Amino acid sequence: MLKAFKQIPGPLQKQILYRLGYGIAALFVTIILFSYTRDLFSVLACIVIIIFFAANSFSLFRRAVIGDYVVISGECLAVTVTPVKRRIKTVILRTEDDRILKVTVRQKLKKINAGAKITIYAATNMPVYEKDGVHLLNSYLAIDTKGLVKGTNEIQKF
């Protein structure tokens, strides 16, 4: 199993480890909560969370091992951010086959400049919608960015 894990791409490995880590953290919280309360019903929610993260990480591991994902690479054209906290909201990129893809970012990313290389790992059954000639991707398995700069972003509104 370790040999199969090492053959998985790095960003997917990272997501699997994050999900396993959250499950292990929930296990520690469950043990601490149960040692103080001695009540099974109070730790039931933590047990559900442990089961969820274990199943989620195993599902992602299985998907990665059998190759049930698509790798989309491209160059960042623009980044849109939220008005108040200036967090990255969407990334618009030009794929290698010259299509425009707008990806809704679900996680906190460091600042990305236009021209950065972005690789997205998406499930093969992930829906991709088209609006005004731009393909919209609202979910993905993992994202990898190259060319991160801690300076200012080029922010454009589409």
MOVENNOR-V79167 format. One record per residue. RES is the residue in one small letter. OMEGA is omega in degrees with one decimal (NA if undefined). NEAR is the number of other ideal C-beta (glycine too) atoms within 8 Angstrom. D_FIRST is the distance of its C-alpha to the first C-alpha in Angstrom with 2 decimals. Layout:
{{RES,OMEGA,NEAR,D_FIRST} {RES,OMEGA,NEAR,D_FIRST}}
This chain:
{{m,178.0,4,0.00} {l,178.1,5,3.80} {k,177.9,6,5.36} {a,179.7,8,5.13} {f,-179.2,10,6.20} {k,179.7,6,8.77} {q,179.3,6,10.14} {i,177.0,12,11.15} {p,-175.5,10,14.79} {g,-179.9,7,15.86} {p,177.0,11,17.82} {l,174.6,14,15.14} {q,-179.6,10,12.82} {k,178.9,9,15.98} {q,178.1,11,16.65} {i,-180.0,14,13.35} {l,175.6,8,14.04} {y,-177.4,8,17.66} {r,175.0,12,17.11} {l,178.2,11,14.99} {g,177.2,8,17.76} {y,177.8,10,20.44} {g,178.4,14,19.08} {i,176.6,8,19.05} {a,177.2,8,22.52} {a,176.5,12,23.71} {l,177.7,10,22.63} {f,177.3,8,24.77} {v,178.7,9,27.58} {t,179.6,12,27.43} {i,179.2,8,27.74} {i,-179.7,8,30.59} {l,180.0,11,32.28} {f,179.7,12,32.13} {s,178.4,7,33.47} {y,-173.2,6,36.43} {t,-175.6,8,37.27} {r,-179.7,5,36.24} {d,-176.7,7,36.30} {l,-178.2,6,33.44} {f,179.6,5,34.76} {s,179.8,9,34.63} {v,-178.3,12,30.90} {l,178.7,8,30.11} {a,178.2,7,29.66} {c,178.2,12,27.07} {i,176.9,9,25.14} {v,178.8,8,25.25} {i,177.9,11,24.01} {i,179.9,12,21.03} {i,179.4,8,20.16} {f,-177.2,9,20.79} {f,177.2,13,18.52} {a,179.2,10,15.60} {a,-179.6,8,16.18} {n,179.7,9,16.82} {s,177.2,12,13.68} {f,179.2,8,11.56} {s,178.0,8,14.03} {l,177.5,13,13.77} {f,-180.0,11,9.98} {r,179.6,8,10.60} {r,-178.7,11,13.69} {a,-178.8,13,12.28} {v,-178.8,9,9.71} {i,176.3,6,12.70} {g,-178.0,5,15.09} {d,177.7,7,17.36} {y,179.7,12,19.03} {v,177.6,8,22.05} {v,179.4,8,22.66} {i,179.8,11,26.27} {s,178.3,9,27.80} {g,-179.1,11,31.33} {e,-179.4,9,33.99} {c,176.7,16,35.15} {l,-177.3,8,38.73} {a,178.7,11,39.46} {v,173.0,14,38.16} {t,-176.8,12,39.74} {v,176.3,10,39.68} {t,-173.8,7,40.83} {p,-171.5,4,44.48} {v,-174.6,4,44.38} {k,177.8,4,41.20} {r,175.1,6,40.65} {r,-179.6,7,36.95} {i,-178.7,13,35.45} {k,177.3,8,35.88} {t,175.8,10,35.31} {v,177.7,13,34.50} {i,-177.9,15,36.26} {l,175.3,12,34.86} {r,-178.0,9,35.81} {t,-178.2,11,32.99} {e,176.5,5,32.85} {d,172.2,4,34.61} {d,173.3,5,37.41} {r,177.5,7,36.83} {i,-177.7,11,37.35} {l,177.3,15,34.55} {k,-174.8,12,35.12} {v,174.0,13,32.04} {t,-175.9,10,32.45} {v,-178.6,10,30.57} {r,-174.6,5,28.92} {q,178.4,5,27.97} {k,177.8,4,30.01} {l,172.6,9,30.03} {k,-177.0,6,32.05} {k,-179.0,11,35.12} {i,175.5,15,34.73} {n,172.6,12,37.59} {a,-177.3,8,38.59} {g,178.4,6,37.22} {a,178.3,13,33.79} {k,-178.3,10,30.87} {i,176.0,16,28.61} {t,-178.4,12,25.36} {i,175.7,14,24.41} {y,-177.6,15,21.27} {a,177.1,12,22.50} {a,-178.4,9,21.36} {t,180.0,7,22.98} {n,179.6,4,25.02} {m,-179.6,10,26.25} {p,175.2,5,30.06} {v,-178.0,7,31.99} {y,178.4,7,35.69} {e,178.0,7,38.58} {k,178.6,6,41.58} {d,178.1,3,44.36} {g,179.0,5,42.41} {v,177.3,11,39.50} {h,-177.7,10,36.09} {l,177.0,11,34.81} {l,-174.9,14,31.15} {n,-178.6,6,30.93} {s,179.6,7,27.21} {y,178.6,11,24.07} {l,-179.2,10,20.40} {a,178.3,11,20.75} {i,179.7,13,23.54} {d,-178.3,11,23.86} {t,175.1,12,27.32} {k,179.2,8,28.91} {g,178.1,10,32.50} {l,177.7,10,32.76} {v,-177.8,8,36.17} {k,178.3,5,37.37} {g,-178.2,5,40.81} {t,176.8,4,42.24} {n,167.8,9,40.75} {e,-174.8,8,42.66} {i,177.6,8,43.08} {q,178.4,8,44.46} {k,178.2,4,45.14} {f,NA,7,44.58}}
